[in-house]
């Protein structure tokens, strides 16, 4: 299951979701698709101001699928699990920021694109200019 969603969101940093309550599409940044306890989760942040979501608030959903064709987001009702997923995400963010501060390659950077960012400075999707970069 992980590969399906990783491939779907790997080259996209935004996703559009339909908000039924407001009857409109809303744009979100896909911050992370991560595995935790044999399940997969997606962390989203609004790409624009939304009246029902506070500034800097993140949305975390479990990812589900039907026959590897239909993908859907499952709200996390277990507050302990929600906190654990959030904590894991924040630990990854801190690890990334530490690597950037120390001048190391960012997690997931293979230096494969030839852009030099992975070798000379930290490779991230903002600095990489190669089409096949895994960080985009």
Backbone as CSV, one residue per row, in Angstrom:
resi,resn,N_x,N_y,N_z,CA_x,CA_y,CA_z,C_x,C_y,C_z
1,UNK,0.814,-1.196,0.000,0.000,0.000,0.000,0.856,1.257,0.000
2,UNK,1.959,1.273,0.700,2.783,2.467,0.804,3.250,2.945,-0.556
3,UNK,3.681,2.024,-1.398,4.196,2.421,-2.700,3.135,3.119,-3.533
4,UNK,1.882,2.681,-3.453,0.820,3.309,-4.231,0.696,4.782,-3.916
5,UNK,0.620,5.128,-2.648,0.448,6.518,-2.269,1.736,7.309,-2.425
6,UNK,2.877,6.710,-2.117,4.139,7.417,-2.292,4.300,7.834,-3.748
7,UNK,3.995,6.931,-4.672,4.122,7.252,-6.088,3.109,8.301,-6.515
8,UNK,1.909,8.232,-5.966,0.876,9.185,-6.343,1.233,10.603,-5.918
9,UNK,1.786,10.773,-4.738,2.065,12.101,-4.216,3.523,12.516,-4.344
10,UNK,4.385,11.630,-4.816,5.818,11.895,-4.850,6.170,13.160,-5.638
11,UNK,5.575,13.353,-6.782,5.949,14.469,-7.639,4.984,15.639,-7.543
12,UNK,4.135,15.630,-6.541,3.152,16.691,-6.386,3.264,17.274,-4.987
13,UNK,3.380,18.587,-4.914,3.434,19.168,-3.579,2.100,19.787,-3.184
14,UNK,1.099,19.729,-4.060,-0.230,20.207,-3.692,-1.291,19.193,-4.135
15,UNK,-2.421,19.256,-3.455,-3.553,18.394,-3.764,-4.812,19.233,-3.583
16,UNK,-5.804,18.984,-4.404,-7.070,19.706,-4.299,-8.120,18.736,-3.763
17,UNK,-8.803,19.156,-2.698,-9.848,18.348,-2.083,-11.166,19.099,-2.130
18,UNK,-12.234,18.375,-2.336,-13.565,18.973,-2.349,-14.104,19.036,-0.927
19,UNK,-14.500,20.223,-0.491,-15.108,20.417,0.820,-16.616,20.451,0.616
20,UNK,-17.247,19.366,0.987,-18.688,19.237,0.776,-19.483,20.273,1.570
21,UNK,-19.053,20.560,2.791,-19.768,21.512,3.640,-19.776,22.914,3.033
22,UNK,-18.671,23.316,2.415,-18.563,24.644,1.811,-18.837,24.637,0.307
23,UNK,-19.026,23.442,-0.259,-19.288,23.262,-1.682,-18.227,23.940,-2.557
24,UNK,-16.962,23.669,-2.215,-15.880,24.225,-3.038,-14.631,23.367,-2.904
25,UNK,-13.753,23.513,-3.884,-12.456,22.839,-3.853,-11.498,23.655,-2.995
26,UNK,-10.640,22.950,-2.266,-9.636,23.608,-1.434,-8.281,22.975,-1.717
27,UNK,-7.268,23.809,-1.762,-5.918,23.379,-2.109,-5.085,23.183,-0.838
28,UNK,-4.347,22.054,-0.795,-3.498,21.731,0.350,-2.111,21.334,-0.116
29,UNK,-1.119,21.662,0.712,0.237,21.149,0.499,0.312,19.753,1.102
30,UNK,0.892,18.823,0.381,1.171,17.494,0.917,2.547,17.587,1.568
31,UNK,2.577,17.610,2.899,3.838,17.736,3.610,4.556,16.401,3.758
32,UNK,3.779,15.336,3.917,4.395,14.030,4.156,3.370,12.931,3.926
33,UNK,3.819,11.834,3.378,3.083,10.577,3.352,3.986,9.615,4.098
34,UNK,3.512,9.098,5.232,4.390,8.296,6.076,3.723,7.030,6.580
35,UNK,4.550,6.020,6.793,4.098,4.763,7.377,4.310,4.813,8.879
36,UNK,3.337,4.288,9.608,3.443,4.209,11.058,2.544,3.079,11.526
37,UNK,3.110,2.160,12.284,2.374,1.013,12.820,1.599,0.271,11.730
38,UNK,2.291,-0.030,10.638,1.722,-0.792,9.523,0.513,-0.118,8.879
39,UNK,0.424,1.186,9.022,-0.631,1.968,8.387,0.030,3.155,7.698
40,UNK,-0.729,3.813,6.837,-0.158,4.947,6.126,-0.987,6.198,6.401
41,UNK,-0.265,7.313,6.570,-0.891,8.583,6.931,-0.407,9.677,5.994
42,UNK,-1.248,10.690,5.829,-0.883,11.846,5.025,-1.029,13.089,5.898
43,UNK,-0.036,13.986,5.800,-0.058,15.236,6.551,-0.224,16.364,5.547
44,UNK,-1.252,17.169,5.748,-1.597,18.254,4.831,-1.598,19.590,5.552
45,UNK,-1.315,20.645,4.784,-1.412,22.010,5.298,-2.144,22.839,4.243
46,UNK,-3.114,23.655,4.644,-3.822,24.471,3.652,-2.852,25.352,2.866
47,UNK,-3.067,25.424,1.558,-2.224,26.260,0.700,-2.761,27.683,0.622
48,UNK,-3.954,27.873,1.167,-4.584,29.193,1.185,-5.356,29.325,2.494
49,UNK,-5.693,30.531,2.844,-6.446,30.745,4.084,-7.836,30.135,3.957
50,UNK,-8.194,29.337,4.968,-9.514,28.710,5.009,-10.186,29.098,6.316
51,UNK,-11.437,29.456,6.256,-12.121,29.972,7.447,-12.296,28.934,8.546
52,UNK,-12.355,27.656,8.205,-12.583,26.636,9.229,-11.311,25.924,9.688
53,UNK,-10.142,26.411,9.226,-8.857,25.826,9.637,-7.934,26.956,10.075
54,UNK,-7.394,26.845,11.274,-6.520,27.892,11.815,-5.203,27.965,11.047
55,UNK,-4.596,29.147,11.069,-3.295,29.340,10.434,-2.273,28.395,11.075
56,UNK,-1.450,27.777,10.272,-0.421,26.819,10.699,-0.982,25.507,11.238
57,UNK,-2.270,25.268,11.096,-2.861,24.005,11.514,-2.593,22.949,10.447
58,UNK,-2.305,21.736,10.890,-2.076,20.617,9.982,-3.265,19.673,10.028
59,UNK,-3.512,19.011,8.928,-4.528,17.976,8.861,-3.824,16.638,8.688
60,UNK,-4.195,15.668,9.489,-3.593,14.344,9.419,-4.705,13.333,9.223
61,UNK,-4.551,12.512,8.178,-5.526,11.471,7.871,-4.802,10.148,7.674
62,UNK,-5.513,9.074,7.960,-5.026,7.765,7.554,-5.440,7.586,6.099
63,UNK,-4.574,6.953,5.324,-4.887,6.693,3.926,-5.482,5.308,3.780
64,UNK,-6.505,5.204,2.995,-7.129,3.922,2.703,-7.275,3.758,1.206
65,UNK,-7.534,2.542,0.776,-7.756,2.308,-0.647,-8.725,1.148,-0.822
66,UNK,-9.358,1.154,-1.968,-10.245,0.071,-2.357,-9.692,-0.515,-3.644
67,UNK,-9.225,-1.751,-3.590,-8.731,-2.456,-4.770,-7.632,-1.685,-5.498
68,UNK,-6.830,-0.928,-4.788,-5.729,-0.142,-5.361,-6.185,0.841,-6.444
69,UNK,-7.476,1.130,-6.517,-8.003,2.065,-7.511,-8.516,3.347,-6.861
70,UNK,-9.341,3.207,-5.847,-9.939,4.346,-5.163,-9.182,4.621,-3.870
71,UNK,-8.682,5.842,-3.722,-7.971,6.233,-2.510,-8.847,7.203,-1.725
72,UNK,-8.817,7.082,-0.411,-9.624,7.975,0.406,-8.920,8.258,1.728
73,UNK,-9.320,9.360,2.353,-8.756,9.788,3.628,-9.693,9.361,4.745
74,UNK,-9.118,8.788,5.790,-9.893,8.322,6.933,-9.574,9.218,8.131
75,UNK,-10.557,9.910,8.695,-10.292,10.724,9.887,-9.774,9.843,11.033
76,UNK,-8.848,10.376,11.802,-8.277,9.644,12.933,-9.036,10.056,14.187
77,UNK,-9.786,9.139,14.724,-10.580,9.429,15.912,-9.823,9.161,17.207
78,UNK,-8.846,8.280,17.170,-8.037,7.946,18.345,-7.025,9.076,18.584
79,UNK,-7.268,9.884,19.613,-6.420,11.048,19.885,-4.977,10.658,20.214
80,UNK,-4.776,9.504,20.845,-3.413,9.045,21.141,-2.668,8.728,19.854
81,UNK,-3.330,8.047,18.923,-2.712,7.732,17.630,-2.418,9.005,16.859
82,UNK,-3.353,9.923,16.857,-3.161,11.205,16.176,-1.928,11.919,16.721
83,UNK,-1.768,11.936,18.037,-0.608,12.578,18.656,0.686,11.853,18.290
84,UNK,0.650,10.524,18.270,1.836,9.741,17.902,2.281,10.035,16.466
85,UNK,1.327,10.107,15.545,1.655,10.406,14.147,2.220,11.818,14.041
86,UNK,1.595,12.765,14.729,2.090,14.144,14.725,3.512,14.205,15.294
87,UNK,3.752,13.523,16.410,5.083,13.521,17.019,6.129,12.928,16.083
88,UNK,5.772,11.854,15.391,6.705,11.238,14.432,7.013,12.217,13.303
89,UNK,5.993,12.887,12.806,6.195,13.879,11.750,7.114,15.004,12.226
90,UNK,6.853,15.518,13.431,7.680,16.611,13.951,9.124,16.161,14.170
91,UNK,9.335,14.912,14.578,10.692,14.383,14.736,11.410,14.363,13.385
92,UNK,10.695,14.019,12.324,11.289,14.029,10.988,11.616,15.454,10.544
93,UNK,10.740,16.391,10.875,10.995,17.799,10.542,12.250,18.281,11.269
94,UNK,12.359,17.961,12.555,13.536,18.366,13.334,14.809,17.728,12.786
95,UNK,14.726,16.466,12.381,15.889,15.778,11.797,16.311,16.469,10.503
96,UNK,15.346,16.831,9.686,15.629,17.532,8.440,16.286,18.892,8.717
97,UNK,15.705,19.646,9.646,16.257,20.968,9.964,17.665,20.870,10.523
98,UNK,17.925,19.848,11.318,19.266,19.635,11.863,20.253,19.320,10.742
99,UNK,19.841,18.478,9.798,20.709,18.140,8.667,21.015,19.381,7.835
100,UNK,19.997,20.215,7.627,20.200,21.448,6.872,21.197,22.347,7.593
101,UNK,21.034,22.496,8.900,21.922,23.347,9.680,23.358,22.833,9.667
102,UNK,23.519,21.522,9.600,24.861,20.920,9.613,25.437,20.751,8.214
103,UNK,24.697,21.173,7.194,25.197,21.104,5.836,25.213,19.704,5.252
104,UNK,24.395,18.805,5.775,24.332,17.443,5.257,23.234,17.334,4.212
105,UNK,23.250,16.209,3.500,22.178,15.928,2.566,20.891,15.739,3.347
106,UNK,19.826,16.228,2.798,18.524,16.039,3.418,18.121,14.582,3.324
107,UNK,17.331,14.116,4.293,16.837,12.744,4.280,16.105,12.491,2.975
108,UNK,16.438,11.406,2.321,15.789,11.072,1.068,16.560,11.565,-0.145
109,UNK,17.514,12.458,0.032,18.303,12.946,-1.088,19.373,11.930,-1.423
110,UNK,19.399,11.535,-2.675,20.395,10.583,-3.118,21.483,11.255,-3.944
111,UNK,21.400,12.573,-4.063,22.372,13.274,-4.883,22.276,12.845,-6.338
112,UNK,21.109,12.326,-6.731,20.945,11.696,-8.031,20.722,12.685,-9.167
113,UNK,20.320,13.879,-8.867,19.884,14.772,-9.928,21.024,15.506,-10.618
114,UNK,22.177,15.542,-9.995,23.282,16.251,-10.605,23.187,17.752,-10.434
115,UNK,22.216,18.217,-9.644,22.053,19.664,-9.472,23.096,20.239,-8.522
116,UNK,23.775,19.372,-7.799,24.795,19.819,-6.867,24.261,20.129,-5.494
117,UNK,22.961,20.278,-5.379,22.390,20.629,-4.082,22.606,19.526,-3.064
118,UNK,22.508,18.291,-3.484,22.686,17.172,-2.568,24.121,16.983,-2.152
119,UNK,25.044,17.484,-2.947,26.449,17.305,-2.639,27.057,18.527,-1.958
120,UNK,26.726,19.719,-2.446,27.338,20.924,-1.924,26.521,21.593,-0.827
121,UNK,25.240,21.480,-0.911,24.334,22.017,0.097,23.149,21.080,0.172
122,UNK,22.189,21.384,0.957,21.062,20.466,1.124,20.121,20.488,-0.058
123,UNK,19.816,19.293,-0.515,18.871,19.137,-1.616,17.459,19.205,-1.050
124,UNK,16.659,20.039,-1.618,15.240,20.037,-1.286,14.475,20.401,-2.539
125,UNK,13.174,20.243,-2.509,12.394,20.433,-3.718,12.420,21.867,-4.234
126,UNK,12.747,22.826,-3.380,12.807,24.205,-3.835,14.080,24.491,-4.627
127,UNK,15.197,23.831,-4.279,16.449,24.125,-4.959,16.747,23.186,-6.112
128,UNK,16.126,22.025,-6.128,16.415,21.041,-7.163,15.754,21.437,-8.465
129,UNK,16.490,21.290,-9.551,15.976,21.686,-10.846,15.811,20.494,-11.803
130,UNK,16.078,19.303,-11.340,15.982,18.128,-12.201,14.584,17.509,-12.154
131,UNK,14.116,17.077,-13.320,12.793,16.458,-13.434,12.662,15.181,-12.618
132,UNK,13.735,14.381,-12.560,13.648,13.068,-11.895,14.051,13.088,-10.422
133,UNK,14.157,14.266,-9.847,14.544,14.355,-8.443,13.458,13.742,-7.562
134,UNK,13.861,12.887,-6.650,12.908,12.210,-5.765,12.342,13.139,-4.698
135,UNK,12.934,14.310,-4.492,12.455,15.238,-3.459,11.339,16.140,-3.959
136,UNK,11.070,16.150,-5.260,10.000,17.012,-5.789,8.664,16.405,-5.526
